[in-house]
């Protein structure tokens, strides 16, 4: 496949011009003349220099990496079809779709970007956090920083010291059964070459995992009320509402507390304290 530099530049420019700052969670500010997003705003969202992004729109520079192209597609809120088109303009095959894809749909992103005062996250079917609200980071730490198998909370549950500290101790046995039950279902659904099957292979020598796996439990559902133990504000009782993107099978998890409750007051305090670094 060959790169269409002119087509790529025109497509990026048009998609940028169609977005407003509030569409991507940025303040509009005063004396704004630009019709859409500024180039420097896209660069900040993609964690790249303004010059690097500008070269893409000016048909200059080297071909971006697939990771960088995926980041641009995500931050410009491209649909799956638009993302695939972007990759093909750059002379690349389109990435995979479905549950193992990290590309979040524009609709789910728009909802998340508007939850400024609420802990929320978008996760995959394997419990890999793709994006969090600022209060979500303050609640549970930056869960998007993990790489490799540790991206999955179910894998961290059995392998990472301290991974369980955020959860009420009396819930640990249930959560062990729940993670293993879910992993068994996903492995059966996706097959022996799936990412889920790879996690099972990595965990097979863990005695606790193996004991739970041998019970062949399936269908254990998460509880609507979560009990967390935050290192700064202590115990939290939060309700969890879930929205499913049926195309990508990503979940938007939104955590709320009953108004006037102790947990509600603690969430207000967390919004002031800021993010906890993992």
C-alpha positions as CSV (number, residue, x, y, z in Angstrom):
1,X,0.0,0.0,0.0
2,X,1.2,3.5,-0.8
3,X,0.9,6.6,1.3
4,X,-1.5,9.3,0.1
5,X,0.2,12.3,1.9
6,X,-2.2,14.9,0.4
7,X,-5.3,12.8,1.3
8,X,-3.9,12.2,4.8
9,X,-3.3,15.9,5.4
10,X,-6.7,17.0,4.1
11,X,-8.5,14.3,6.1
12,X,-6.7,15.3,9.4
13,X,-7.3,19.0,8.8
14,X,-11.0,18.4,8.2
15,X,-11.5,16.2,11.2
16,X,-9.7,18.7,13.4
17,X,-11.8,21.6,12.2
18,X,-15.0,19.7,13.0
19,X,-14.2,19.3,16.7
20,X,-14.7,21.9,19.4
21,X,-12.6,22.0,22.6
22,X,-15.6,21.0,24.7
23,X,-16.0,17.9,22.5
24,X,-12.7,16.6,23.8
25,X,-12.8,17.8,27.3
26,X,-10.7,21.0,26.8
27,X,-11.7,24.5,28.0
28,X,-12.7,26.9,25.2
29,X,-11.0,30.0,26.6
30,X,-11.5,33.6,25.6
31,X,-10.8,35.3,22.3
32,X,-11.0,32.1,20.3
33,X,-10.9,32.6,16.6
34,X,-10.2,29.1,15.4
35,X,-13.3,27.3,14.1
36,X,-12.3,23.9,15.4
37,X,-9.5,22.5,17.4
38,X,-6.1,24.2,17.1
39,X,-3.1,22.1,16.0
40,X,-1.4,22.5,19.3
41,X,-4.5,21.3,21.1
42,X,-4.5,18.0,19.1
43,X,-0.8,17.7,19.8
44,X,-1.4,18.0,23.5
45,X,-4.2,15.5,23.4
46,X,-1.9,13.0,21.5
47,X,1.2,13.7,23.7
48,X,3.3,14.8,20.8
49,X,4.9,18.1,19.8
50,X,2.9,20.7,17.8
51,X,5.6,20.6,15.1
52,X,5.3,16.8,14.8
53,X,1.5,17.0,14.2
54,X,1.8,20.1,12.0
55,X,4.1,18.2,9.6
56,X,1.4,15.6,9.2
57,X,-1.1,18.3,8.0
58,X,1.6,19.9,5.7
59,X,2.6,16.6,4.0
60,X,6.0,16.7,5.5
61,X,8.0,14.5,7.8
62,X,8.5,10.7,8.2
63,X,5.7,8.2,8.4
64,X,4.2,8.1,11.9
65,X,4.3,4.9,13.9
66,X,1.1,2.8,14.2
67,X,0.9,3.8,17.9
68,X,1.0,7.4,17.0
69,X,-1.5,7.1,14.2
70,X,-3.8,5.2,16.6
71,X,-3.5,8.0,19.1
72,X,-4.4,10.6,16.5
73,X,-7.4,8.6,15.4
74,X,-8.6,8.3,19.0
75,X,-8.1,12.0,20.0
76,X,-9.8,13.2,16.8
77,X,-12.8,11.0,17.9
78,X,-12.8,9.0,14.7
79,X,-15.2,6.2,14.1
80,X,-13.9,2.8,13.3
81,X,-14.5,3.4,9.6
82,X,-12.7,6.7,9.8
83,X,-9.9,5.2,11.7
84,X,-9.4,2.5,9.1
85,X,-9.5,5.1,6.4
86,X,-6.8,7.1,8.2
87,X,-4.5,4.1,8.3
88,X,-5.0,3.3,4.7
89,X,-4.3,6.9,3.7
90,X,-1.0,6.4,5.5
91,X,-0.3,3.2,3.6
92,X,-1.1,0.8,6.4
93,X,-3.5,-2.1,6.9
94,X,-6.3,-1.2,9.2
95,X,-6.0,-2.5,12.8
96,X,-8.3,-5.2,14.1
97,X,-11.8,-4.5,15.4
98,X,-13.7,-6.0,18.2
99,X,-13.0,-6.8,21.9
100,X,-9.2,-6.8,21.6
101,X,-9.1,-3.4,20.0
102,X,-8.2,-0.4,22.1
103,X,-10.0,2.1,19.9
104,X,-12.9,3.7,21.8
105,X,-16.0,4.8,19.9
106,X,-16.6,8.5,19.6
107,X,-20.0,8.2,21.4
108,X,-18.4,6.6,24.4
109,X,-15.7,9.2,24.5
110,X,-18.1,12.0,24.3
111,X,-20.0,10.7,27.4
112,X,-16.7,10.2,29.3
113,X,-15.4,13.6,28.5
114,X,-18.5,15.2,30.0
115,X,-18.2,13.3,33.4
116,X,-15.8,15.9,34.9
117,X,-17.0,15.5,38.4
118,X,-17.6,11.7,38.4
119,X,-15.2,8.8,38.7
120,X,-15.5,6.8,35.5
121,X,-13.5,4.6,33.2
122,X,-13.7,2.7,29.9
123,X,-12.6,-0.9,30.1
124,X,-12.3,-3.9,27.8
125,X,-13.9,-7.3,28.4
126,X,-10.6,-8.4,30.1
127,X,-10.6,-5.5,32.5
128,X,-8.1,-3.4,30.7
129,X,-8.6,0.3,31.5
130,X,-8.4,2.4,28.3
131,X,-9.4,5.8,29.6
132,X,-10.4,7.4,32.9
133,X,-11.9,10.7,34.1
134,X,-9.6,12.8,36.3
135,X,-11.7,11.8,39.4
136,X,-11.4,8.2,38.2
137,X,-7.6,8.6,38.4
138,X,-8.0,10.2,41.8
139,X,-10.1,7.2,43.0
140,X,-8.1,4.3,41.7
141,X,-4.8,5.6,40.3
142,X,-3.7,5.8,36.7
143,X,-4.8,2.3,35.5
144,X,-3.9,3.1,31.9
145,X,-0.2,3.1,32.7
146,X,0.1,-0.7,32.9
147,X,1.5,-2.6,29.9
148,X,1.5,-6.2,28.7
149,X,-0.5,-8.7,30.7
150,X,-0.7,-6.3,33.7
151,X,-3.2,-4.2,31.7
152,X,-5.8,-6.7,32.9
153,X,-7.0,-6.2,36.4
154,X,-7.7,-9.9,36.6
155,X,-4.1,-10.7,35.9
156,X,-2.9,-8.1,38.4
157,X,-5.2,-9.6,41.0
158,X,-3.1,-12.7,41.1
159,X,0.4,-11.4,40.3
160,X,0.9,-7.8,41.5
161,X,1.6,-7.1,45.2
162,X,-0.8,-4.6,46.6
163,X,-3.3,-5.0,43.7
164,X,-6.0,-6.1,46.2
165,X,-5.4,-3.3,48.7
166,X,-8.0,-1.1,47.0
167,X,-10.8,-3.6,47.6
168,X,-12.4,-4.5,50.9
169,X,-10.7,-7.6,52.4
170,X,-14.0,-9.5,53.0
171,X,-14.8,-9.2,49.2
172,X,-11.5,-10.8,48.1
173,X,-12.8,-14.4,47.9
174,X,-15.8,-13.3,45.8
175,X,-13.7,-11.2,43.5
176,X,-11.2,-14.1,43.0
177,X,-14.1,-16.3,41.9
178,X,-15.6,-13.5,39.7
179,X,-12.4,-12.7,37.8
180,X,-11.7,-16.4,37.1
181,X,-15.3,-17.1,36.1
182,X,-15.2,-14.2,33.7
183,X,-11.9,-15.2,32.2
184,X,-13.1,-18.7,31.6
185,X,-16.1,-17.4,29.7
186,X,-14.1,-15.0,27.6
187,X,-11.5,-17.7,26.8
188,X,-14.2,-20.1,25.7
189,X,-15.9,-17.4,23.6
190,X,-12.7,-16.1,21.9
191,X,-10.8,-19.3,21.5
192,X,-7.4,-20.8,22.2
193,X,-5.4,-18.1,20.3
194,X,-7.1,-15.2,22.1
195,X,-5.6,-12.7,24.5
196,X,-7.8,-14.3,27.2
197,X,-6.3,-17.7,26.6
198,X,-2.8,-16.2,26.8
199,X,-3.6,-14.8,30.3
200,X,-4.8,-18.2,31.4
201,X,-1.5,-19.8,30.2
202,X,0.5,-17.1,32.1
203,X,-1.5,-17.8,35.3
204,X,-1.6,-21.6,35.2
205,X,1.2,-21.9,37.8
206,X,-0.5,-19.7,40.3
207,X,-2.0,-22.0,43.0
208,X,-4.9,-19.7,43.9
209,X,-5.8,-19.1,40.3
210,X,-5.6,-22.8,39.5
211,X,-7.8,-23.8,42.4
212,X,-10.5,-21.3,41.3
213,X,-10.1,-22.3,37.6
214,X,-10.6,-26.0,38.5
215,X,-14.0,-25.2,39.9
216,X,-15.3,-24.4,36.4
217,X,-17.5,-21.6,37.7
218,X,-19.1,-19.3,35.1
219,X,-21.7,-16.5,35.2
220,X,-20.6,-14.8,38.4
221,X,-21.6,-11.2,37.9
222,X,-20.1,-8.0,39.5
223,X,-22.0,-6.5,42.3
224,X,-23.7,-3.2,41.7
225,X,-22.3,-1.7,45.0
226,X,-18.5,-1.6,45.2
227,X,-16.6,-1.3,48.5
228,X,-13.2,0.3,48.0
229,X,-10.4,1.2,50.4
230,X,-8.7,4.4,49.3
231,X,-5.2,5.1,50.8
232,X,-6.2,8.7,51.6
233,X,-9.9,8.9,52.4
234,X,-10.5,5.4,53.6
235,X,-13.6,3.2,53.0
236,X,-15.9,4.1,50.1
237,X,-19.3,2.5,49.1
238,X,-20.0,3.4,45.5
239,X,-22.7,2.3,43.0
240,X,-21.5,1.2,39.6
241,X,-23.5,1.9,36.5
242,X,-22.4,0.3,33.2
243,X,-22.9,1.3,29.6
244,X,-21.9,-1.2,26.9
245,X,-20.6,-0.4,23.4
246,X,-21.9,-3.4,21.5
247,X,-19.6,-2.9,18.5
248,X,-16.3,-2.9,20.5
249,X,-17.6,-4.6,23.6
250,X,-16.1,-1.8,25.7
251,X,-17.7,-0.9,29.0
252,X,-18.2,2.6,30.5
253,X,-18.2,2.2,34.3
254,X,-19.5,5.2,36.2
255,X,-19.1,5.3,40.0
256,X,-21.5,7.3,42.2
257,X,-22.3,7.8,45.8
258,X,-25.6,8.5,47.4
259,X,-26.0,12.3,48.0
260,X,-25.4,13.2,51.7
261,X,-23.6,10.0,52.4
262,X,-20.1,9.7,53.9
263,X,-18.8,8.3,50.6
264,X,-20.3,11.3,48.8
265,X,-18.4,13.6,51.0
266,X,-15.2,11.6,50.4
267,X,-15.6,11.8,46.7
268,X,-15.8,15.6,47.0
269,X,-12.6,15.6,49.0
270,X,-10.9,13.4,46.4
271,X,-11.7,15.9,43.7
272,X,-9.6,18.4,45.7
273,X,-6.8,16.0,46.7
274,X,-6.1,15.0,43.1
275,X,-4.8,11.8,41.5
276,X,-3.2,9.0,43.4
277,X,0.0,7.8,41.6
278,X,0.3,4.0,41.3
